[in-house]
Amino acid sequence: MSPEIKKKGYRTMKKAKMIIVLIVSLIAVIVFFQNTEIVETRLLFAKIAMPRFLLLISTFIAGFIVGLITMSYFRRKPRKQTS
């Protein structure tokens, strides 16, 4: 394949990924704003009252952070053992 075809395919995939990210983000924003009622949440021994969308956002962020930590753990290269 020529470099021009590879570059065009790369741009197409980049646009497709951007469109998917925008659609998922839009759906997430709609879900967050449809859930504005107050809910009680128990965190260990404490009860916290907060809007449901805040609970959803905090859960999403916590999951994202755990995913990043897990990804970085598995992407590390194993150390070479010296004998």
Secondary structure, DSSP 8 states (H G I E B T S, - for coil): --HHHHHHHHHHHHHHHHHHHHHHHHHHHHHHHH--SEEEEEETTEEEEEEHHHHHHHHHHHHHHHHHHHHHHHHS-------
